[in-house]
Amino acid sequence: MAQISKDTIIGDILTIAPETAPLFLEIGMHCLGCAMSSGETVEEACAVHGVDTDAFLAKLNAFVKD
């Protein structure tokens, strides 16, 4: 998978790398299947959930590289 950026749509990440779902759940993003989250960018979701975007991106990208 290509590098995930702040502009990557969550639905796209979950389609390509469904194994990342637990990372989203860990930070309170529990509505992964709802229409809103599937069209949100990582940056938008982090802002709504009070999560540092850069730190979360680092975690996501490290996870998908393994």
PDB file of N, CA, C, O and CB in Angstrom:
ATOM      1  N   MET A   1       0.849  -1.184   0.000  1.00  0.00           N
ATOM      2  CA  MET A   1       0.000   0.000   0.000  1.00  0.00           C
ATOM      3  C   MET A   1       0.888   1.238   0.000  1.00  0.00           C
ATOM      4  O   MET A   1       1.927   1.269   0.659  1.00  0.00           O
ATOM      5  CB  MET A   1      -0.963   0.003   1.225  1.00  0.00           C
ATOM      6  N   ALA A   2       0.471   2.250  -0.741  1.00  0.00           N
ATOM      7  CA  ALA A   2       1.189   3.524  -0.755  1.00  0.00           C
ATOM      8  C   ALA A   2       1.075   4.188   0.613  1.00  0.00           C
ATOM      9  O   ALA A   2       0.225   3.818   1.423  1.00  0.00           O
ATOM     10  CB  ALA A   2       0.638   4.461  -1.865  1.00  0.00           C
ATOM     11  N   GLN A   3       1.920   5.148   0.857  1.00  0.00           N
ATOM     12  CA  GLN A   3       1.905   5.863   2.128  1.00  0.00           C
ATOM     13  C   GLN A   3       0.539   6.506   2.359  1.00  0.00           C
ATOM     14  O   GLN A   3      -0.030   7.111   1.451  1.00  0.00           O
ATOM     15  CB  GLN A   3       3.015   6.930   2.161  1.00  0.00           C
ATOM     16  N   ILE A   4       0.022   6.375   3.568  1.00  0.00           N
ATOM     17  CA  ILE A   4      -1.236   7.005   3.957  1.00  0.00           C
ATOM     18  C   ILE A   4      -0.919   8.449   4.338  1.00  0.00           C
ATOM     19  O   ILE A   4       0.037   8.708   5.069  1.00  0.00           O
ATOM     20  CB  ILE A   4      -1.935   6.230   5.148  1.00  0.00           C
ATOM     21  N   SER A   5      -1.724   9.388   3.840  1.00  0.00           N
ATOM     22  CA  SER A   5      -1.521  10.802   4.153  1.00  0.00           C
ATOM     23  C   SER A   5      -2.735  11.345   4.893  1.00  0.00           C
ATOM     24  O   SER A   5      -3.734  10.647   5.066  1.00  0.00           O
ATOM     25  CB  SER A   5      -1.261  11.620   2.867  1.00  0.00           C
ATOM     26  N   LYS A   6      -2.638  12.590   5.326  1.00  0.00           N
ATOM     27  CA  LYS A   6      -3.749  13.220   6.037  1.00  0.00           C
ATOM     28  C   LYS A   6      -4.980  13.351   5.147  1.00  0.00           C
ATOM     29  O   LYS A   6      -6.098  13.464   5.648  1.00  0.00           O
ATOM     30  CB  LYS A   6      -3.333  14.593   6.556  1.00  0.00           C
ATOM     31  N   ASP A   7      -4.782  13.336   3.832  1.00  0.00           N
ATOM     32  CA  ASP A   7      -5.883  13.477   2.885  1.00  0.00           C
ATOM     33  C   ASP A   7      -6.463  12.144   2.413  1.00  0.00           C
ATOM     34  O   ASP A   7      -7.395  12.124   1.609  1.00  0.00           O
ATOM     35  CB  ASP A   7      -5.421  14.261   1.699  1.00  0.00           C
ATOM     36  N   THR A   8      -5.922  11.044   2.903  1.00  0.00           N
ATOM     37  CA  THR A   8      -6.421   9.725   2.500  1.00  0.00           C
ATOM     38  C   THR A   8      -7.789   9.493   3.149  1.00  0.00           C
ATOM     39  O   THR A   8      -7.985   9.775   4.331  1.00  0.00           O
ATOM     40  CB  THR A   8      -5.411   8.592   2.903  1.00  0.00           C
ATOM     41  N   ILE A   9      -8.711   8.983   2.368  1.00  0.00           N
ATOM     42  CA  ILE A   9     -10.065   8.702   2.839  1.00  0.00           C
ATOM     43  C   ILE A   9     -10.056   7.411   3.664  1.00  0.00           C
ATOM     44  O   ILE A   9      -9.480   6.402   3.257  1.00  0.00           O
ATOM     45  CB  ILE A   9     -11.059   8.588   1.640  1.00  0.00           C
ATOM     46  N   ILE A  10     -10.699   7.465   4.816  1.00  0.00           N
ATOM     47  CA  ILE A  10     -10.713   6.307   5.716  1.00  0.00           C
ATOM     48  C   ILE A  10     -11.305   5.080   5.033  1.00  0.00           C
ATOM     49  O   ILE A  10     -10.791   3.974   5.192  1.00  0.00           O
ATOM     50  CB  ILE A  10     -11.505   6.630   6.987  1.00  0.00           C
ATOM     51  N   GLY A  11     -12.370   5.266   4.281  1.00  0.00           N
ATOM     52  CA  GLY A  11     -12.973   4.137   3.578  1.00  0.00           C
ATOM     53  C   GLY A  11     -12.000   3.459   2.631  1.00  0.00           C
ATOM     54  O   GLY A  11     -12.020   2.237   2.481  1.00  0.00           O
ATOM     55  N   ASP A  12     -11.142   4.254   1.989  1.00  0.00           N
ATOM     56  CA  ASP A  12     -10.137   3.692   1.086  1.00  0.00           C
ATOM     57  C   ASP A  12      -9.103   2.879   1.861  1.00  0.00           C
ATOM     58  O   ASP A  12      -8.683   1.809   1.419  1.00  0.00           O
ATOM     59  CB  ASP A  12      -9.443   4.810   0.294  1.00  0.00           C
ATOM     60  N   ILE A  13      -8.703   3.393   3.011  1.00  0.00           N
ATOM     61  CA  ILE A  13      -7.731   2.664   3.839  1.00  0.00           C
ATOM     62  C   ILE A  13      -8.308   1.324   4.254  1.00  0.00           C
ATOM     63  O   ILE A  13      -7.638   0.296   4.161  1.00  0.00           O
ATOM     64  CB  ILE A  13      -7.337   3.488   5.088  1.00  0.00           C
ATOM     65  N   LEU A  14      -9.560   1.337   4.717  1.00  0.00           N
ATOM     66  CA  LEU A  14     -10.183   0.104   5.195  1.00  0.00           C
ATOM     67  C   LEU A  14     -10.433  -0.895   4.072  1.00  0.00           C
ATOM     68  O   LEU A  14     -10.431  -2.104   4.305  1.00  0.00           O
ATOM     69  CB  LEU A  14     -11.487   0.421   5.889  1.00  0.00           C
ATOM     70  N   THR A  15     -10.646  -0.402   2.866  1.00  0.00           N
ATOM     71  CA  THR A  15     -10.821  -1.304   1.722  1.00  0.00           C
ATOM     72  C   THR A  15      -9.507  -1.994   1.381  1.00  0.00           C
ATOM     73  O   THR A  15      -9.469  -3.201   1.142  1.00  0.00           O
ATOM     74  CB  THR A  15     -11.351  -0.533   0.497  1.00  0.00           C
ATOM     75  N   ILE A  16      -8.436  -1.213   1.361  1.00  0.00           N
ATOM     76  CA  ILE A  16      -7.133  -1.740   0.975  1.00  0.00           C
ATOM     77  C   ILE A  16      -6.446  -2.495   2.111  1.00  0.00           C
ATOM     78  O   ILE A  16      -5.763  -3.492   1.882  1.00  0.00           O
ATOM     79  CB  ILE A  16      -6.246  -0.614   0.504  1.00  0.00           C
ATOM     80  N   ALA A  17      -6.636  -2.005   3.343  1.00  0.00           N
ATOM     81  CA  ALA A  17      -5.961  -2.600   4.513  1.00  0.00           C
ATOM     82  C   ALA A  17      -6.940  -2.724   5.672  1.00  0.00           C
ATOM     83  O   ALA A  17      -6.836  -1.985   6.652  1.00  0.00           O
ATOM     84  CB  ALA A  17      -4.730  -1.746   4.939  1.00  0.00           C
ATOM     85  N   PRO A  18      -7.897  -3.655   5.572  1.00  0.00           N
ATOM     86  CA  PRO A  18      -8.906  -3.785   6.634  1.00  0.00           C
ATOM     87  C   PRO A  18      -8.313  -4.113   8.001  1.00  0.00           C
ATOM     88  O   PRO A  18      -8.953  -3.902   9.030  1.00  0.00           O
ATOM     89  CB  PRO A  18      -9.899  -4.851   6.261  1.00  0.00           C
ATOM     90  N   GLU A  19      -7.099  -4.625   8.003  1.00  0.00           N
ATOM     91  CA  GLU A  19      -6.452  -4.950   9.274  1.00  0.00           C
ATOM     92  C   GLU A  19      -6.119  -3.710  10.100  1.00  0.00           C
ATOM     93  O   GLU A  19      -5.708  -3.834  11.254  1.00  0.00           O
ATOM     94  CB  GLU A  19      -5.188  -5.740   9.018  1.00  0.00           C
ATOM     95  N   THR A  20      -6.292  -2.511   9.528  1.00  0.00           N
ATOM     96  CA  THR A  20      -6.046  -1.270  10.269  1.00  0.00           C
ATOM     97  C   THR A  20      -7.236  -0.871  11.143  1.00  0.00           C
ATOM     98  O   THR A  20      -7.110   0.033  11.969  1.00  0.00           O
ATOM     99  CB  THR A  20      -5.724  -0.143   9.300  1.00  0.00           C
ATOM    100  N   ALA A  21      -8.373  -1.520  10.979  1.00  0.00           N
ATOM    101  CA  ALA A  21      -9.574  -1.156  11.743  1.00  0.00           C
ATOM    102  C   ALA A  21      -9.326  -1.054  13.250  1.00  0.00           C
ATOM    103  O   ALA A  21      -9.803  -0.100  13.865  1.00  0.00           O
ATOM    104  CB  ALA A  21     -10.665  -2.170  11.485  1.00  0.00           C
ATOM    105  N   PRO A  22      -8.609  -1.981  13.867  1.00  0.00           N
ATOM    106  CA  PRO A  22      -8.382  -1.850  15.317  1.00  0.00           C
ATOM    107  C   PRO A  22      -7.656  -0.563  15.711  1.00  0.00           C
ATOM    108  O   PRO A  22      -7.869  -0.052  16.810  1.00  0.00           O
ATOM    109  CB  PRO A  22      -7.588  -3.032  15.814  1.00  0.00           C
ATOM    110  N   LEU A  23      -6.807  -0.036  14.837  1.00  0.00           N
ATOM    111  CA  LEU A  23      -6.118   1.219  15.150  1.00  0.00           C
ATOM    112  C   LEU A  23      -7.118   2.369  15.226  1.00  0.00           C
ATOM    113  O   LEU A  23      -7.003   3.236  16.092  1.00  0.00           O
ATOM    114  CB  LEU A  23      -5.032   1.522  14.092  1.00  0.00           C
ATOM    115  N   PHE A  24      -8.080   2.379  14.337  1.00  0.00           N
ATOM    116  CA  PHE A  24      -9.118   3.403  14.376  1.00  0.00           C
ATOM    117  C   PHE A  24      -9.994   3.232  15.614  1.00  0.00           C
ATOM    118  O   PHE A  24     -10.356   4.210  16.268  1.00  0.00           O
ATOM    119  CB  PHE A  24      -9.976   3.348  13.102  1.00  0.00           C
ATOM    120  N   LEU A  25     -10.324   2.003  15.924  1.00  0.00           N
ATOM    121  CA  LEU A  25     -11.160   1.742  17.101  1.00  0.00           C
ATOM    122  C   LEU A  25     -10.462   2.160  18.391  1.00  0.00           C
ATOM    123  O   LEU A  25     -11.109   2.667  19.308  1.00  0.00           O
ATOM    124  CB  LEU A  25     -11.530   0.260  17.168  1.00  0.00           C
ATOM    125  N   GLU A  26      -9.155   1.953  18.471  1.00  0.00           N
ATOM    126  CA  GLU A  26      -8.380   2.308  19.667  1.00  0.00           C
ATOM    127  C   GLU A  26      -8.486   3.788  20.015  1.00  0.00           C
ATOM    128  O   GLU A  26      -8.441   4.156  21.189  1.00  0.00           O
ATOM    129  CB  GLU A  26      -6.923   1.941  19.469  1.00  0.00           C
ATOM    130  N   ILE A  27      -8.625   4.627  19.012  1.00  0.00           N
ATOM    131  CA  ILE A  27      -8.665   6.061  19.288  1.00  0.00           C
ATOM    132  C   ILE A  27     -10.089   6.625  19.256  1.00  0.00           C
ATOM    133  O   ILE A  27     -10.282   7.838  19.169  1.00  0.00           O
ATOM    134  CB  ILE A  27      -7.801   6.800  18.285  1.00  0.00           C
ATOM    135  N   GLY A  28     -11.069   5.746  19.326  1.00  0.00           N
ATOM    136  CA  GLY A  28     -12.455   6.173  19.462  1.00  0.00           C
ATOM    137  C   GLY A  28     -13.232   6.319  18.175  1.00  0.00           C
ATOM    138  O   GLY A  28     -14.351   6.833  18.195  1.00  0.00           O
ATOM    139  N   MET A  29     -12.687   5.890  17.067  1.00  0.00           N
ATOM    140  CA  MET A  29     -13.399   5.963  15.800  1.00  0.00           C
ATOM    141  C   MET A  29     -14.194   4.671  15.622  1.00  0.00           C
ATOM    142  O   MET A  29     -13.792   3.767  14.889  1.00  0.00           O
ATOM    143  CB  MET A  29     -12.411   6.190  14.606  1.00  0.00           C
ATOM    144  N   HIS A  30     -15.331   4.611  16.312  1.00  0.00           N
ATOM    145  CA  HIS A  30     -16.106   3.373  16.361  1.00  0.00           C
ATOM    146  C   HIS A  30     -17.104   3.216  15.218  1.00  0.00           C
ATOM    147  O   HIS A  30     -17.634   2.124  15.013  1.00  0.00           O
ATOM    148  CB  HIS A  30     -16.835   3.299  17.656  1.00  0.00           C
ATOM    149  N   CYS A  31     -17.365   4.270  14.481  1.00  0.00           N
ATOM    150  CA  CYS A  31     -18.367   4.200  13.418  1.00  0.00           C
ATOM    151  C   CYS A  31     -17.691   4.016  12.054  1.00  0.00           C
ATOM    152  O   CYS A  31     -17.925   4.793  11.128  1.00  0.00           O
ATOM    153  CB  CYS A  31     -19.243   5.474  13.416  1.00  0.00           C
ATOM    154  N   LEU A  32     -16.866   3.000  11.942  1.00  0.00           N
ATOM    155  CA  LEU A  32     -16.102   2.808  10.706  1.00  0.00           C
ATOM    156  C   LEU A  32     -16.964   2.445   9.507  1.00  0.00           C
ATOM    157  O   LEU A  32     -16.563   2.679   8.367  1.00  0.00           O
ATOM    158  CB  LEU A  32     -15.074   1.740  10.911  1.00  0.00           C
ATOM    159  N   GLY A  33     -18.122   1.886   9.741  1.00  0.00           N
ATOM    160  CA  GLY A  33     -18.984   1.479   8.635  1.00  0.00           C
ATOM    161  C   GLY A  33     -20.007   2.526   8.238  1.00  0.00           C
ATOM    162  O   GLY A  33     -20.704   2.359   7.238  1.00  0.00           O
ATOM    163  N   CYS A  34     -20.110   3.612   9.012  1.00  0.00           N
ATOM    164  CA  CYS A  34     -21.135   4.602   8.688  1.00  0.00           C
ATOM    165  C   CYS A  34     -20.698   5.451   7.492  1.00  0.00           C
ATOM    166  O   CYS A  34     -19.511   5.536   7.177  1.00  0.00           O
ATOM    167  CB  CYS A  34     -21.424   5.504   9.912  1.00  0.00           C
ATOM    168  N   ALA A  35     -21.650   6.060   6.850  1.00  0.00           N
ATOM    169  CA  ALA A  35     -21.386   6.831   5.629  1.00  0.00           C
ATOM    170  C   ALA A  35     -20.427   7.991   5.876  1.00  0.00           C
ATOM    171  O   ALA A  35     -19.589   8.290   5.025  1.00  0.00           O
ATOM    172  CB  ALA A  35     -22.692   7.362   5.054  1.00  0.00           C
ATOM    173  N   MET A  36     -20.537   8.637   7.011  1.00  0.00           N
ATOM    174  CA  MET A  36     -19.682   9.795   7.290  1.00  0.00           C
ATOM    175  C   MET A  36     -18.216   9.385   7.360  1.00  0.00           C
ATOM    176  O   MET A  36     -17.363  10.015   6.734  1.00  0.00           O
ATOM    177  CB  MET A  36     -20.103  10.471   8.604  1.00  0.00           C
ATOM    178  N   SER A  37     -17.924   8.344   8.111  1.00  0.00           N
ATOM    179  CA  SER A  37     -16.519   7.973   8.286  1.00  0.00           C
ATOM    180  C   SER A  37     -15.905   7.442   7.000  1.00  0.00           C
ATOM    181  O   SER A  37     -14.717   7.642   6.749  1.00  0.00           O
ATOM    182  CB  SER A  37     -16.385   6.936   9.383  1.00  0.00           C
ATOM    183  N   SER A  38     -16.698   6.772   6.193  1.00  0.00           N
ATOM    184  CA  SER A  38     -16.128   6.207   4.973  1.00  0.00           C
ATOM    185  C   SER A  38     -15.699   7.289   3.992  1.00  0.00           C
ATOM    186  O   SER A  38     -14.859   7.034   3.128  1.00  0.00           O
ATOM    187  CB  SER A  38     -17.129   5.282   4.310  1.00  0.00           C
ATOM    188  N   GLY A  39     -16.259   8.497   4.106  1.00  0.00           N
ATOM    189  CA  GLY A  39     -15.890   9.585   3.219  1.00  0.00           C
ATOM    190  C   GLY A  39     -14.978  10.616   3.849  1.00  0.00           C
ATOM    191  O   GLY A  39     -14.565  11.569   3.188  1.00  0.00           O
ATOM    192  N   GLU A  40     -14.656  10.433   5.132  1.00  0.00           N
ATOM    193  CA  GLU A  40     -13.789  11.375   5.839  1.00  0.00           C
ATOM    194  C   GLU A  40     -12.325  11.114   5.560  1.00  0.00           C
ATOM    195  O   GLU A  40     -11.916   9.979   5.316  1.00  0.00           O
ATOM    196  CB  GLU A  40     -14.043  11.308   7.327  1.00  0.00           C
ATOM    197  N   THR A  41     -11.544  12.173   5.599  1.00  0.00           N
ATOM    198  CA  THR A  41     -10.100  12.004   5.510  1.00  0.00           C
ATOM    199  C   THR A  41      -9.562  11.672   6.906  1.00  0.00           C
ATOM    200  O   THR A  41     -10.249  11.858   7.911  1.00  0.00           O
ATOM    201  CB  THR A  41      -9.417  13.291   4.932  1.00  0.00           C
ATOM    202  N   VAL A  42      -8.344  11.186   6.947  1.00  0.00           N
ATOM    203  CA  VAL A  42      -7.699  10.906   8.223  1.00  0.00           C
ATOM    204  C   VAL A  42      -7.622  12.193   9.043  1.00  0.00           C
ATOM    205  O   VAL A  42      -7.889  12.179  10.245  1.00  0.00           O
ATOM    206  CB  VAL A  42      -6.282  10.303   8.009  1.00  0.00           C
ATOM    207  N   GLU A  43      -7.265  13.291   8.407  1.00  0.00           N
ATOM    208  CA  GLU A  43      -7.140  14.564   9.120  1.00  0.00           C
ATOM    209  C   GLU A  43      -8.475  14.995   9.730  1.00  0.00           C
ATOM    210  O   GLU A  43      -8.512  15.435  10.879  1.00  0.00           O
ATOM    211  CB  GLU A  43      -6.621  15.652   8.174  1.00  0.00           C
ATOM    212  N   GLU A  44      -9.569  14.874   8.976  1.00  0.00           N
ATOM    213  CA  GLU A  44     -10.889  15.257   9.482  1.00  0.00           C
ATOM    214  C   GLU A  44     -11.288  14.393  10.672  1.00  0.00           C
ATOM    215  O   GLU A  44     -11.786  14.904  11.675  1.00  0.00           O
ATOM    216  CB  GLU A  44     -11.942  15.143   8.372  1.00  0.00           C
ATOM    217  N   ALA A  45     -11.071  13.098  10.561  1.00  0.00           N
ATOM    218  CA  ALA A  45     -11.437  12.191  11.645  1.00  0.00           C
ATOM    219  C   ALA A  45     -10.615  12.459  12.896  1.00  0.00           C
ATOM    220  O   ALA A  45     -11.145  12.435  14.006  1.00  0.00           O
ATOM    221  CB  ALA A  45     -11.258  10.744  11.207  1.00  0.00           C
ATOM    222  N   CYS A  46      -9.334  12.712  12.725  1.00  0.00           N
ATOM    223  CA  CYS A  46      -8.476  13.013  13.879  1.00  0.00           C
ATOM    224  C   CYS A  46      -8.931  14.295  14.561  1.00  0.00           C
ATOM    225  O   CYS A  46      -8.945  14.369  15.789  1.00  0.00           O
ATOM    226  CB  CYS A  46      -7.001  13.137  13.445  1.00  0.00           C
ATOM    227  N   ALA A  47      -9.300  15.298  13.784  1.00  0.00           N
ATOM    228  CA  ALA A  47      -9.761  16.562  14.353  1.00  0.00           C
ATOM    229  C   ALA A  47     -11.024  16.355  15.188  1.00  0.00           C
ATOM    230  O   ALA A  47     -11.144  16.897  16.287  1.00  0.00           O
ATOM    231  CB  ALA A  47     -10.024  17.587  13.239  1.00  0.00           C
ATOM    232  N   VAL A  48     -11.951  15.581  14.668  1.00  0.00           N
ATOM    233  CA  VAL A  48     -13.212  15.326  15.368  1.00  0.00           C
ATOM    234  C   VAL A  48     -12.974  14.559  16.667  1.00  0.00           C
ATOM    235  O   VAL A  48     -13.665  14.788  17.660  1.00  0.00           O
ATOM    236  CB  VAL A  48     -14.176  14.543  14.463  1.00  0.00           C
ATOM    237  N   HIS A  49     -12.002  13.651  16.661  1.00  0.00           N
ATOM    238  CA  HIS A  49     -11.761  12.792  17.818  1.00  0.00           C
ATOM    239  C   HIS A  49     -10.629  13.286  18.713  1.00  0.00           C
ATOM    240  O   HIS A  49     -10.243  12.593  19.654  1.00  0.00           O
ATOM    241  CB  HIS A  49     -11.454  11.399  17.355  1.00  0.00           C
ATOM    242  N   GLY A  50     -10.091  14.470  18.437  1.00  0.00           N
ATOM    243  CA  GLY A  50      -9.055  15.041  19.286  1.00  0.00           C
ATOM    244  C   GLY A  50      -7.751  14.259  19.283  1.00  0.00           C
ATOM    245  O   GLY A  50      -7.082  14.144  20.311  1.00  0.00           O
ATOM    246  N   VAL A  51      -7.398  13.727  18.126  1.00  0.00           N
ATOM    247  CA  VAL A  51      -6.198  12.899  17.993  1.00  0.00           C
ATOM    248  C   VAL A  51      -5.168  13.661  17.158  1.00  0.00           C
ATOM    249  O   VAL A  51      -5.519  14.318  16.177  1.00  0.00           O
ATOM    250  CB  VAL A  51      -6.537  11.513  17.340  1.00  0.00           C
ATOM    251  N   ASP A  52      -3.902  13.570  17.550  1.00  0.00           N
ATOM    252  CA  ASP A  52      -2.827  14.196  16.788  1.00  0.00           C
ATOM    253  C   ASP A  52      -2.685  13.477  15.445  1.00  0.00           C
ATOM    254  O   ASP A  52      -2.363  12.289  15.398  1.00  0.00           O
ATOM    255  CB  ASP A  52      -1.485  14.162  17.583  1.00  0.00           C
ATOM    256  N   THR A  53      -2.925  14.201  14.371  1.00  0.00           N
ATOM    257  CA  THR A  53      -2.917  13.610  13.028  1.00  0.00           C
ATOM    258  C   THR A  53      -1.566  13.008  12.680  1.00  0.00           C
ATOM    259  O   THR A  53      -1.497  11.883  12.184  1.00  0.00           O
ATOM    260  CB  THR A  53      -3.291  14.655  11.990  1.00  0.00           C
ATOM    261  N   ASP A  54      -0.493  13.744  12.934  1.00  0.00           N
ATOM    262  CA  ASP A  54       0.843  13.254  12.559  1.00  0.00           C
ATOM    263  C   ASP A  54       1.210  11.980  13.313  1.00  0.00           C
ATOM    264  O   ASP A  54       1.778  11.053  12.736  1.00  0.00           O
ATOM    265  CB  ASP A  54       1.896  14.331  12.825  1.00  0.00           C
ATOM    266  N   ALA A  55       0.886  11.940  14.592  1.00  0.00           N
ATOM    267  CA  ALA A  55       1.192  10.748  15.384  1.00  0.00           C
ATOM    268  C   ALA A  55       0.381   9.547  14.895  1.00  0.00           C
ATOM    269  O   ALA A  55       0.900   8.435  14.799  1.00  0.00           O
ATOM    270  CB  ALA A  55       0.911  11.008  16.876  1.00  0.00           C
ATOM    271  N   PHE A  56      -0.892   9.782  14.589  1.00  0.00           N
ATOM    272  CA  PHE A  56      -1.737   8.687  14.123  1.00  0.00           C
ATOM    273  C   PHE A  56      -1.287   8.193  12.746  1.00  0.00           C
ATOM    274  O   PHE A  56      -1.283   6.990  12.484  1.00  0.00           O
ATOM    275  CB  PHE A  56      -3.205   9.131  14.073  1.00  0.00           C
ATOM    276  N   LEU A  57      -0.911   9.125  11.870  1.00  0.00           N
ATOM    277  CA  LEU A  57      -0.403   8.724  10.546  1.00  0.00           C
ATOM    278  C   LEU A  57       0.860   7.889  10.672  1.00  0.00           C
ATOM    279  O   LEU A  57       1.034   6.905   9.953  1.00  0.00           O
ATOM    280  CB  LEU A  57      -0.125   9.961   9.678  1.00  0.00           C
ATOM    281  N   ALA A  58       1.736   8.278  11.578  1.00  0.00           N
ATOM    282  CA  ALA A  58       2.968   7.510  11.786  1.00  0.00           C
ATOM    283  C   ALA A  58       2.629   6.090  12.222  1.00  0.00           C
ATOM    284  O   ALA A  58       3.240   5.127  11.761  1.00  0.00           O
ATOM    285  CB  ALA A  58       3.874   8.194  12.840  1.00  0.00           C
ATOM    286  N   LYS A  59       1.656   5.969  13.109  1.00  0.00           N
ATOM    287  CA  LYS A  59       1.247   4.650  13.598  1.00  0.00           C
ATOM    288  C   LYS A  59       0.620   3.816  12.470  1.00  0.00           C
ATOM    289  O   LYS A  59       0.941   2.640  12.305  1.00  0.00           O
ATOM    290  CB  LYS A  59       0.249   4.798  14.770  1.00  0.00           C
ATOM    291  N   LEU A  60      -0.272   4.437  11.702  1.00  0.00           N
ATOM    292  CA  LEU A  60      -0.914   3.736  10.588  1.00  0.00           C
ATOM    293  C   LEU A  60       0.107   3.267   9.560  1.00  0.00           C
ATOM    294  O   LEU A  60       0.082   2.110   9.140  1.00  0.00           O
ATOM    295  CB  LEU A  60      -1.948   4.639   9.917  1.00  0.00           C
ATOM    296  N   ASN A  61       0.995   4.151   9.160  1.00  0.00           N
ATOM    297  CA  ASN A  61       1.972   3.814   8.136  1.00  0.00           C
ATOM    298  C   ASN A  61       2.955   2.752   8.619  1.00  0.00           C
ATOM    299  O   ASN A  61       3.365   1.891   7.840  1.00  0.00           O
ATOM    300  CB  ASN A  61       2.723   5.057   7.706  1.00  0.00           C
ATOM    301  N   ALA A  62       3.332   2.802   9.879  1.00  0.00           N
ATOM    302  CA  ALA A  62       4.214   1.764  10.428  1.00  0.00           C
ATOM    303  C   ALA A  62       3.498   0.414  10.439  1.00  0.00           C
ATOM    304  O   ALA A  62       4.111  -0.621  10.176  1.00  0.00           O
ATOM    305  CB  ALA A  62       4.677   2.139  11.860  1.00  0.00           C
ATOM    306  N   PHE A  63       2.209   0.428  10.743  1.00  0.00           N
ATOM    307  CA  PHE A  63       1.421  -0.784  10.818  1.00  0.00           C
ATOM    308  C   PHE A  63       1.274  -1.439   9.444  1.00  0.00           C
ATOM    309  O   PHE A  63       1.411  -2.656   9.328  1.00  0.00           O
ATOM    310  CB  PHE A  63       0.053  -0.482  11.407  1.00  0.00           C
ATOM    311  N   VAL A  64       1.000  -0.658   8.413  1.00  0.00           N
ATOM    312  CA  VAL A  64       0.786  -1.245   7.088  1.00  0.00           C
ATOM    313  C   VAL A  64       2.091  -1.668   6.424  1.00  0.00           C
ATOM    314  O   VAL A  64       2.063  -2.454   5.477  1.00  0.00           O
ATOM    315  CB  VAL A  64       0.057  -0.259   6.195  1.00  0.00           C
ATOM    316  N   LYS A  65       3.230  -1.171   6.891  1.00  0.00           N
ATOM    317  CA  LYS A  65       4.520  -1.587   6.337  1.00  0.00           C
ATOM    318  C   LYS A  65       4.914  -2.984   6.820  1.00  0.00           C
ATOM    319  O   LYS A  65       5.613  -3.716   6.119  1.00  0.00           O
ATOM    320  CB  LYS A  65       5.609  -0.577   6.716  1.00  0.00           C
ATOM    321  N   ASP A  66       4.463  -3.346   8.016  1.00  0.00           N
ATOM    322  CA  ASP A  66       4.843  -4.643   8.601  1.00  0.00           C
ATOM    323  C   ASP A  66       4.217  -5.812   7.900  1.00  0.00           C
ATOM    324  O   ASP A  66       4.449  -6.958   8.285  1.00  0.00           O
ATOM    325  CB  ASP A  66       4.470  -4.690  10.044  1.00  0.00           C
TER     326      ASP A  66
END
